[in-house]
Amino acid sequence: MASPAAVRELQRDLENKANDLSRIQKDIAKNHQVRKKYTIQLGENELVLKELELLKEEANVYKLIGPVLVKQDLAEANANVRKRIEYISAELKRLDATVQDLEEKQNSKREAVCALPILLNFVMLLFSSAKC
């Protein structure tokens, strides 16, 4: 025999799991936005690297620092862009791992959320049949 308290507890559990699922989905969406930003930056930096490779060693290279263009050595500029590409690539890998982890959590929460209404209906059916 199921009590109203058990039904309320199951409903609360369902709400909590649904809220957890919603939070995970928001985290996944935020992660995708950050990943998109890094992907754009990676493309831009790869383009800059290709352009730097086209230059001759005596070419003038300038770096924008605030509102000022500062002359920079070609080799230094090349190294800076390569390091930036490495950093962005590492961040993308980290974000991919995070998304994969969040998606696994999302799938387990989704299964839990989908199973609870069935259990809740069963408990309510038992409770209503016990009154007869």
MARVOLUM-393204 format. One record per residue: y, x, z of N, C-alpha, C in turn. Coordinates in steps of 0.1 Angstrom, whole numbers. Atoms other than C-alpha are relative to their C-alpha. Layout:
// MARVOLUM-393204
n.v:Y | n.u:X | n.w:Z | ca.v:Y | ca.u:X | ca.w:Z | c.v:Y | c.u:X | c.w:Z
...
//
This chain:
// MARVOLUM-393204
n.v:-12 | n.u:8 | n.w:0 | ca.v:0 | ca.u:0 | ca.w:0 | c.v:13 | c.u:9 | c.w:0
n.v:-12 | n.u:-9 | n.w:1 | ca.v:34 | ca.u:15 | ca.w:-10 | c.v:11 | c.u:-7 | c.w:7
n.v:-11 | n.u:5 | n.w:-7 | ca.v:64 | ca.u:10 | ca.w:11 | c.v:13 | c.u:1 | c.w:-8
n.v:-13 | n.u:-1 | n.w:6 | ca.v:100 | ca.u:4 | ca.w:0 | c.v:6 | c.u:14 | c.w:1
n.v:-5 | n.u:-13 | n.w:-2 | ca.v:108 | ca.u:38 | ca.w:15 | c.v:-6 | c.u:10 | c.w:-10
n.v:6 | n.u:-9 | n.w:10 | ca.v:83 | ca.u:55 | ca.w:-8 | c.v:5 | c.u:-2 | c.w:-13
n.v:-7 | n.u:3 | n.w:13 | ca.v:98 | ca.u:38 | ca.w:-38 | c.v:13 | c.u:6 | c.w:-1
n.v:-14 | n.u:-6 | n.w:0 | ca.v:133 | ca.u:49 | ca.w:-28 | c.v:-1 | c.u:15 | c.w:-1
n.v:2 | n.u:-14 | n.w:0 | ca.v:120 | ca.u:84 | ca.w:-22 | c.v:-3 | c.u:5 | c.w:-15
n.v:3 | n.u:-3 | n.w:14 | ca.v:105 | ca.u:84 | ca.w:-57 | c.v:12 | c.u:-1 | c.w:-9
n.v:-12 | n.u:2 | n.w:8 | ca.v:137 | ca.u:71 | ca.w:-72 | c.v:10 | c.u:11 | c.w:2
n.v:-9 | n.u:-11 | n.w:-3 | ca.v:157 | ca.u:98 | ca.w:-54 | c.v:-5 | c.u:13 | c.w:-7
n.v:6 | n.u:-11 | n.w:7 | ca.v:133 | ca.u:124 | ca.w:-67 | c.v:2 | c.u:0 | c.w:-15
n.v:-2 | n.u:1 | n.w:14 | ca.v:136 | ca.u:111 | ca.w:-102 | c.v:15 | c.u:3 | c.w:-4
n.v:-14 | n.u:-3 | n.w:2 | ca.v:174 | ca.u:112 | ca.w:-100 | c.v:3 | c.u:15 | c.w:1
n.v:-2 | n.u:-14 | n.w:-2 | ca.v:173 | ca.u:148 | ca.w:-86 | c.v:-5 | c.u:8 | c.w:-12
n.v:6 | n.u:-8 | n.w:11 | ca.v:150 | ca.u:160 | ca.w:-114 | c.v:8 | c.u:-3 | c.w:-13
n.v:-8 | n.u:3 | n.w:11 | ca.v:171 | ca.u:142 | ca.w:-140 | c.v:14 | c.u:8 | c.w:0
n.v:-13 | n.u:-8 | n.w:-2 | ca.v:203 | ca.u:159 | ca.w:-126 | c.v:-3 | c.u:15 | c.w:-3
n.v:4 | n.u:-14 | n.w:3 | ca.v:185 | ca.u:193 | ca.w:-127 | c.v:-2 | c.u:2 | c.w:-15
n.v:2 | n.u:-1 | n.w:15 | ca.v:175 | ca.u:187 | ca.w:-163 | c.v:13 | c.u:0 | c.w:-7
n.v:-14 | n.u:1 | n.w:6 | ca.v:211 | ca.u:178 | ca.w:-172 | c.v:7 | c.u:13 | c.w:2
n.v:-7 | n.u:-13 | n.w:-3 | ca.v:224 | ca.u:210 | ca.w:-155 | c.v:-6 | c.u:11 | c.w:-9
n.v:7 | n.u:-10 | n.w:9 | ca.v:198 | ca.u:231 | ca.w:-175 | c.v:5 | c.u:-2 | c.w:-14
n.v:-4 | n.u:3 | n.w:14 | ca.v:208 | ca.u:214 | ca.w:-207 | c.v:15 | c.u:5 | c.w:-2
n.v:-14 | n.u:-5 | n.w:1 | ca.v:245 | ca.u:222 | ca.w:-200 | c.v:0 | c.u:16 | c.w:0
n.v:1 | n.u:-15 | n.w:0 | ca.v:236 | ca.u:259 | ca.w:-192 | c.v:-5 | c.u:5 | c.w:-14
n.v:5 | n.u:-4 | n.w:14 | ca.v:217 | ca.u:261 | ca.w:-226 | c.v:12 | c.u:-2 | c.w:-10
n.v:-12 | n.u:2 | n.w:9 | ca.v:248 | ca.u:247 | ca.w:-244 | c.v:10 | c.u:11 | c.w:2
n.v:-10 | n.u:-11 | n.w:-3 | ca.v:271 | ca.u:272 | ca.w:-227 | c.v:-5 | c.u:13 | c.w:-6
n.v:6 | n.u:-12 | n.w:5 | ca.v:247 | ca.u:300 | ca.w:-236 | c.v:1 | c.u:1 | c.w:-15
n.v:-1 | n.u:1 | n.w:15 | ca.v:246 | ca.u:289 | ca.w:-272 | c.v:15 | c.u:3 | c.w:-5
n.v:-14 | n.u:-3 | n.w:4 | ca.v:285 | ca.u:290 | ca.w:-273 | c.v:3 | c.u:15 | c.w:2
n.v:-2 | n.u:-14 | n.w:-3 | ca.v:285 | ca.u:325 | ca.w:-258 | c.v:-7 | c.u:8 | c.w:-11
n.v:8 | n.u:-7 | n.w:11 | ca.v:258 | ca.u:336 | ca.w:-283 | c.v:7 | c.u:-1 | c.w:-13
n.v:-7 | n.u:2 | n.w:13 | ca.v:278 | ca.u:322 | ca.w:-312 | c.v:12 | c.u:10 | c.w:0
n.v:-12 | n.u:-9 | n.w:-1 | ca.v:309 | ca.u:342 | ca.w:-300 | c.v:-4 | c.u:15 | c.w:-3
n.v:5 | n.u:-13 | n.w:2 | ca.v:289 | ca.u:374 | ca.w:-298 | c.v:-5 | c.u:3 | c.w:-14
n.v:4 | n.u:-1 | n.w:14 | ca.v:273 | ca.u:368 | ca.w:-332 | c.v:11 | c.u:2 | c.w:-9
n.v:-12 | n.u:-2 | n.w:9 | ca.v:307 | ca.u:365 | ca.w:-348 | c.v:6 | c.u:14 | c.w:2
n.v:-5 | n.u:-14 | n.w:-3 | ca.v:319 | ca.u:397 | ca.w:-330 | c.v:-9 | c.u:11 | c.w:-6
n.v:9 | n.u:-9 | n.w:6 | ca.v:288 | ca.u:415 | ca.w:-342 | c.v:2 | c.u:1 | c.w:-15
n.v:-2 | n.u:0 | n.w:15 | ca.v:294 | ca.u:405 | ca.w:-378 | c.v:13 | c.u:8 | c.w:-3
n.v:-13 | n.u:-6 | n.w:2 | ca.v:331 | ca.u:416 | ca.w:-375 | c.v:-2 | c.u:15 | c.w:2
n.v:1 | n.u:-14 | n.w:-3 | ca.v:321 | ca.u:450 | ca.w:-360 | c.v:-9 | c.u:7 | c.w:-10
n.v:8 | n.u:-6 | n.w:11 | ca.v:294 | ca.u:456 | ca.w:-386 | c.v:9 | c.u:2 | c.w:-13
n.v:-9 | n.u:-2 | n.w:12 | ca.v:320 | ca.u:450 | ca.w:-413 | c.v:10 | c.u:11 | c.w:2
n.v:-9 | n.u:-11 | n.w:-3 | ca.v:345 | ca.u:474 | ca.w:-396 | c.v:-8 | c.u:13 | c.w:-2
n.v:8 | n.u:-12 | n.w:2 | ca.v:317 | ca.u:500 | ca.w:-395 | c.v:-2 | c.u:4 | c.w:-14
n.v:2 | n.u:-2 | n.w:15 | ca.v:310 | ca.u:496 | ca.w:-432 | c.v:13 | c.u:5 | c.w:-6
n.v:-13 | n.u:-5 | n.w:5 | ca.v:347 | ca.u:500 | ca.w:-439 | c.v:3 | c.u:14 | c.w:4
n.v:-2 | n.u:-14 | n.w:-5 | ca.v:349 | ca.u:531 | ca.w:-417 | c.v:-8 | c.u:10 | c.w:-8
n.v:9 | n.u:-9 | n.w:8 | ca.v:320 | ca.u:546 | ca.w:-436 | c.v:5 | c.u:3 | c.w:-14
n.v:-6 | n.u:-2 | n.w:14 | ca.v:339 | ca.u:542 | ca.w:-469 | c.v:11 | c.u:10 | c.w:0
n.v:-12 | n.u:-9 | n.w:-1 | ca.v:368 | ca.u:564 | ca.w:-456 | c.v:-4 | c.u:14 | c.w:-1
n.v:1 | n.u:-15 | n.w:0 | ca.v:372 | ca.u:601 | ca.w:-462 | c.v:4 | c.u:5 | c.w:14
n.v:-2 | n.u:-5 | n.w:-14 | ca.v:373 | ca.u:623 | ca.w:-431 | c.v:15 | c.u:2 | c.w:3
n.v:-14 | n.u:-2 | n.w:-3 | ca.v:410 | ca.u:630 | ca.w:-435 | c.v:9 | c.u:-13 | c.w:0
n.v:-7 | n.u:13 | n.w:0 | ca.v:419 | ca.u:593 | ca.w:-437 | c.v:6 | c.u:-3 | c.w:14
n.v:-6 | n.u:4 | n.w:-12 | ca.v:442 | ca.u:579 | ca.w:-411 | c.v:-6 | c.u:-13 | c.w:5
n.v:6 | n.u:12 | n.w:-6 | ca.v:427 | ca.u:553 | ca.w:-387 | c.v:8 | c.u:-3 | c.w:12
n.v:-9 | n.u:5 | n.w:-11 | ca.v:447 | ca.u:532 | ca.w:-363 | c.v:-8 | c.u:-10 | c.w:8
n.v:6 | n.u:10 | n.w:-10 | ca.v:436 | ca.u:512 | ca.w:-333 | c.v:11 | c.u:-8 | c.w:5
n.v:-10 | n.u:9 | n.w:-5 | ca.v:455 | ca.u:482 | ca.w:-322 | c.v:-2 | c.u:-1 | c.w:15
n.v:0 | n.u:0 | n.w:-14 | ca.v:463 | ca.u:485 | ca.w:-285 | c.v:12 | c.u:-9 | c.w:4
n.v:-11 | n.u:9 | n.w:-3 | ca.v:483 | ca.u:455 | ca.w:-274 | c.v:8 | c.u:-2 | c.w:-13
n.v:-8 | n.u:2 | n.w:12 | ca.v:512 | ca.u:452 | ca.w:-299 | c.v:2 | c.u:13 | c.w:-8
n.v:-2 | n.u:-13 | n.w:6 | ca.v:510 | ca.u:489 | ca.w:-309 | c.v:-12 | c.u:6 | c.w:-7
n.v:10 | n.u:-7 | n.w:7 | ca.v:490 | ca.u:507 | ca.w:-335 | c.v:0 | c.u:15 | c.w:4
n.v:2 | n.u:-14 | n.w:-4 | ca.v:477 | ca.u:541 | ca.w:-322 | c.v:-9 | c.u:7 | c.w:-9
n.v:8 | n.u:-8 | n.w:9 | ca.v:464 | ca.u:568 | ca.w:-345 | c.v:-13 | c.u:4 | c.w:8
n.v:13 | n.u:-3 | n.w:-6 | ca.v:427 | ca.u:575 | ca.w:-338 | c.v:-8 | c.u:8 | c.w:-10
n.v:9 | n.u:-8 | n.w:8 | ca.v:402 | ca.u:601 | ca.w:-350 | c.v:-11 | c.u:-9 | c.w:-7
n.v:10 | n.u:8 | n.w:7 | ca.v:378 | ca.u:587 | ca.w:-376 | c.v:-14 | c.u:1 | c.w:7
n.v:13 | n.u:-1 | n.w:-7 | ca.v:347 | ca.u:600 | ca.w:-358 | c.v:0 | c.u:-8 | c.w:13
n.v:-1 | n.u:8 | n.w:-12 | ca.v:360 | ca.u:585 | ca.w:-325 | c.v:-1 | c.u:-15 | c.w:-3
n.v:0 | n.u:14 | n.w:4 | ca.v:366 | ca.u:552 | ca.w:-342 | c.v:-14 | c.u:-5 | c.w:-3
n.v:14 | n.u:3 | n.w:4 | ca.v:331 | ca.u:553 | ca.w:-357 | c.v:-9 | c.u:-1 | c.w:12
n.v:9 | n.u:0 | n.w:-13 | ca.v:315 | ca.u:561 | ca.w:-323 | c.v:3 | c.u:-13 | c.w:8
n.v:-4 | n.u:12 | n.w:-8 | ca.v:335 | ca.u:533 | ca.w:-306 | c.v:-6 | c.u:-13 | c.w:-6
n.v:5 | n.u:12 | n.w:7 | ca.v:325 | ca.u:507 | ca.w:-332 | c.v:-16 | c.u:-1 | c.w:2
n.v:15 | n.u:0 | n.w:-1 | ca.v:288 | ca.u:518 | ca.w:-330 | c.v:-4 | c.u:-4 | c.w:15
n.v:3 | n.u:3 | n.w:-14 | ca.v:289 | ca.u:516 | ca.w:-291 | c.v:2 | c.u:-15 | c.w:2
n.v:-2 | n.u:14 | n.w:-1 | ca.v:304 | ca.u:481 | ca.w:-294 | c.v:-11 | c.u:-8 | c.w:-6
n.v:11 | n.u:6 | n.w:6 | ca.v:277 | ca.u:471 | ca.w:-318 | c.v:-13 | c.u:0 | c.w:9
n.v:12 | n.u:-1 | n.w:-9 | ca.v:250 | ca.u:484 | ca.w:-294 | c.v:2 | c.u:-10 | c.w:12
n.v:-2 | n.u:9 | n.w:-12 | ca.v:266 | ca.u:465 | ca.w:-265 | c.v:-2 | c.u:-15 | c.w:-4
n.v:1 | n.u:14 | n.w:4 | ca.v:269 | ca.u:432 | ca.w:-284 | c.v:-15 | c.u:-3 | c.w:-3
n.v:14 | n.u:2 | n.w:3 | ca.v:233 | ca.u:436 | ca.w:-297 | c.v:-8 | c.u:-2 | c.w:13
n.v:7 | n.u:1 | n.w:-13 | ca.v:221 | ca.u:441 | ca.w:-261 | c.v:3 | c.u:-13 | c.w:7
n.v:-4 | n.u:13 | n.w:-6 | ca.v:240 | ca.u:411 | ca.w:-249 | c.v:-7 | c.u:-12 | c.w:-7
n.v:7 | n.u:10 | n.w:7 | ca.v:225 | ca.u:390 | ca.w:-277 | c.v:-15 | c.u:-1 | c.w:4
n.v:14 | n.u:0 | n.w:-5 | ca.v:190 | ca.u:400 | ca.w:-266 | c.v:-1 | c.u:-6 | c.w:13
n.v:0 | n.u:6 | n.w:-14 | ca.v:198 | ca.u:392 | ca.w:-230 | c.v:2 | c.u:-15 | c.w:-1
n.v:-3 | n.u:15 | n.w:2 | ca.v:212 | ca.u:358 | ca.w:-241 | c.v:-12 | c.u:-7 | c.w:-5
n.v:12 | n.u:6 | n.w:5 | ca.v:181 | ca.u:351 | ca.w:-261 | c.v:-11 | c.u:-1 | c.w:11
n.v:9 | n.u:1 | n.w:-11 | ca.v:159 | ca.u:359 | ca.w:-231 | c.v:4 | c.u:-11 | c.w:10
n.v:-4 | n.u:10 | n.w:-9 | ca.v:180 | ca.u:337 | ca.w:-209 | c.v:-2 | c.u:-14 | c.w:-6
n.v:3 | n.u:13 | n.w:6 | ca.v:178 | ca.u:308 | ca.w:-234 | c.v:-14 | c.u:-4 | c.w:0
n.v:14 | n.u:2 | n.w:0 | ca.v:141 | ca.u:312 | ca.w:-237 | c.v:-5 | c.u:-5 | c.w:14
n.v:3 | n.u:4 | n.w:-13 | ca.v:138 | ca.u:310 | ca.w:-199 | c.v:5 | c.u:-14 | c.w:4
n.v:-5 | n.u:13 | n.w:-2 | ca.v:161 | ca.u:280 | ca.w:-197 | c.v:-7 | c.u:-11 | c.w:-7
n.v:7 | n.u:10 | n.w:8 | ca.v:142 | ca.u:262 | ca.w:-224 | c.v:-14 | c.u:-3 | c.w:6
n.v:13 | n.u:3 | n.w:-7 | ca.v:109 | ca.u:267 | ca.w:-205 | c.v:3 | c.u:-8 | c.w:13
n.v:-3 | n.u:9 | n.w:-12 | ca.v:126 | ca.u:253 | ca.w:-173 | c.v:3 | c.u:-14 | c.w:-5
n.v:-4 | n.u:14 | n.w:5 | ca.v:140 | ca.u:224 | ca.w:-194 | c.v:-13 | c.u:-7 | c.w:-3
n.v:12 | n.u:7 | n.w:3 | ca.v:105 | ca.u:216 | ca.w:-207 | c.v:-8 | c.u:-4 | c.w:12
n.v:8 | n.u:4 | n.w:-12 | ca.v:89 | ca.u:216 | ca.w:-173 | c.v:8 | c.u:-11 | c.w:8
n.v:-8 | n.u:11 | n.w:-7 | ca.v:118 | ca.u:195 | ca.w:-158 | c.v:-2 | c.u:-13 | c.w:-8
n.v:1 | n.u:12 | n.w:8 | ca.v:115 | ca.u:171 | ca.w:-188 | c.v:-14 | c.u:-6 | c.w:3
n.v:14 | n.u:6 | n.w:-3 | ca.v:77 | ca.u:167 | ca.w:-181 | c.v:0 | c.u:-7 | c.w:13
n.v:0 | n.u:6 | n.w:-13 | ca.v:84 | ca.u:160 | ca.w:-145 | c.v:8 | c.u:-13 | c.w:0
n.v:-9 | n.u:12 | n.w:1 | ca.v:112 | ca.u:135 | ca.w:-153 | c.v:-8 | c.u:-11 | c.w:-7
n.v:8 | n.u:11 | n.w:7 | ca.v:89 | ca.u:117 | ca.w:-178 | c.v:-12 | c.u:-5 | c.w:8
n.v:12 | n.u:4 | n.w:-8 | ca.v:60 | ca.u:116 | ca.w:-153 | c.v:4 | c.u:-9 | c.w:11
n.v:-4 | n.u:8 | n.w:-12 | ca.v:80 | ca.u:101 | ca.w:-124 | c.v:2 | c.u:-15 | c.w:-3
n.v:-2 | n.u:15 | n.w:2 | ca.v:89 | ca.u:67 | ca.w:-140 | c.v:-14 | c.u:-7 | c.w:-1
n.v:14 | n.u:6 | n.w:1 | ca.v:51 | ca.u:61 | ca.w:-147 | c.v:-5 | c.u:-1 | c.w:15
n.v:4 | n.u:0 | n.w:-14 | ca.v:44 | ca.u:70 | ca.w:-110 | c.v:7 | c.u:-11 | c.w:7
n.v:-9 | n.u:10 | n.w:-6 | ca.v:73 | ca.u:48 | ca.w:-99 | c.v:-5 | c.u:-14 | c.w:-3
n.v:5 | n.u:14 | n.w:4 | ca.v:61 | ca.u:18 | ca.w:-119 | c.v:-13 | c.u:-3 | c.w:6
n.v:13 | n.u:2 | n.w:-7 | ca.v:26 | ca.u:23 | ca.w:-105 | c.v:2 | c.u:-4 | c.w:14
n.v:-3 | n.u:3 | n.w:-15 | ca.v:39 | ca.u:24 | ca.w:-69 | c.v:6 | c.u:-14 | c.w:1
n.v:-7 | n.u:13 | n.w:-1 | ca.v:61 | ca.u:-6 | ca.w:-75 | c.v:-10 | c.u:-11 | c.w:-3
n.v:11 | n.u:10 | n.w:3 | ca.v:31 | ca.u:-25 | ca.w:-91 | c.v:-9 | c.u:-2 | c.w:12
n.v:8 | n.u:1 | n.w:-12 | ca.v:10 | ca.u:-17 | ca.w:-60 | c.v:8 | c.u:-7 | c.w:11
n.v:-8 | n.u:6 | n.w:-11 | ca.v:38 | ca.u:-27 | ca.w:-37 | c.v:1 | c.u:-16 | c.w:-3
n.v:-2 | n.u:15 | n.w:3 | ca.v:44 | ca.u:-61 | ca.w:-55 | c.v:-14 | c.u:-7 | c.w:1
n.v:13 | n.u:7 | n.w:-1 | ca.v:6 | ca.u:-68 | ca.w:-57 | c.v:-4 | c.u:-1 | c.w:14
n.v:4 | n.u:0 | n.w:-14 | ca.v:3 | ca.u:-61 | ca.w:-20 | c.v:6 | c.u:-13 | c.w:7
n.v:-7 | n.u:11 | n.w:-6 | ca.v:27 | ca.u:-90 | ca.w:-12 | c.v:-8 | c.u:-13 | c.w:-3
n.v:7 | n.u:12 | n.w:4 | ca.v:5 | ca.u:-116 | ca.w:-30 | c.v:-11 | c.u:-4 | c.w:9
//
